[in-house]
């Protein structure tokens, strides 16, 4: 039986409390997991602080840190089969999604290494500098000890997005995985040890609300990076206000998918399915509100319903599975509750709306792809479900689509489908959301920022913005004037 221990100060440690981690597809035990005590968590923070001030980490140059990131990327690739299998077992990811996740995690570390090599940690501002008076520089320096908390839907990718910029910036961290999915981050810990990351730079623990809260209370933490629900994100921001810790938040979404009357219908239909069914709808950027222009609405609706019948809900290890189970019973109940609310509110159910059951399906929690016709008054127009449920709305024209797309407290992602990229781009610019795809969905580029407007978050991950989120900027003033008579001294302020 696999055992997941705490990773503190470069060592794998046991704790006095353990729990069993289960496979969402069949409820089989995946691992025995060590749950940290408050004291373990404090020790992890102490280790991160000691590492932050250690001369080894402070003096490590950018080239060496970039080499570490590249080495991690290579090791992820070497262990791709094992990581894929574990991600499938631990999180219920389909094989296809897990393969993509492992690839994306490896590629993120590699791309980040390239960005790091080019990043200017010291920039002279010529316009602010004046010969004979001063030279002025911007210097980027690591924020300090971080606390990072991630959810269960993309365990390896989320860990990579958090750990990458910590290493790149010269910060240190205690990362808490979701209690439901602690396995692949632990493999990442093995990898970081193998490539020679100094001890204490990255510490990994797991746990739930109590462990997360205890970690964040520690006054040594200078920055909190959280990915999860908007509800918890708000609490975290309130807590961080006490010591004015830096905060990055990647939160929930209710993303809009807009199909224009000049779209390639068969591509847009598949795009709409992929947008909301990827990982059983348990993706923060899921396209769960579909807006279709009036002119093509009937034709599109008919094609979509027909295509939904082809979607293969299946066990995750089957290579042909489109999507598998939802995470657990709690998630299943939440989704079914939203389905029932929608039925009660009179939203027209066009497909699915029930559990997928029988045989292997009864060992996990599977839900049929579900389509409702909705208006902005329906609950599921406004609230994040995090399951395979889509709400479709007819719109008069693109202006109404933009208006309704922006009618949300969220603003994480979205897409526009059209054969006219300029028309689509014009719409994309008006959407209040952090990512917009045109004739595409879910694909991310590690060199580009990802994050949300409004209640979908604060700050960005990946891209240069993702690195800067772990850096403080310092103004360095160097006097260029050593003759006292030429220097204005105090009279400069009068
Ligand atoms: P969640 O907010 O319940 O939990 C997320 C993490 O926070 C878990 O590790 C959990 O143990 C921890 N946590 C919970 N309460 C806490 C508290 N009071 N203090 C400290 N830590 C606490 O979310 P979830 O159910 O695990 O994940 C689903 C949510 O995550 C969805 O809303 C989804 O949209 C969001 N998400 C966002 C992104 C993004 O990049 N924007 C990515 C993935 C998931």
Boltz pocket constraint, residues with backbone or C-beta under 6 A from the ligand:
constraints:
  - pocket:
      binder: B
      contacts: [[A, 149], [A, 150], [A, 151], [A, 152], [A, 153], [A, 154], [A, 176], [A, 177], [A, 178], [A, 179], [A, 207], [A, 208], [A, 209], [A, 211], [A, 212], [A, 213], [A, 216], [A, 227], [A, 228], [A, 229], [A, 230], [A, 232], [A, 233], [A, 235], [A, 249], [A, 250], [A, 251], [A, 252], [A, 253], [A, 283], [A, 284], [A, 285], [A, 384], [A, 386], [A, 412], [A, 451], [A, 452], [A, 456], [A, 457]]
      max_distance: 6.0
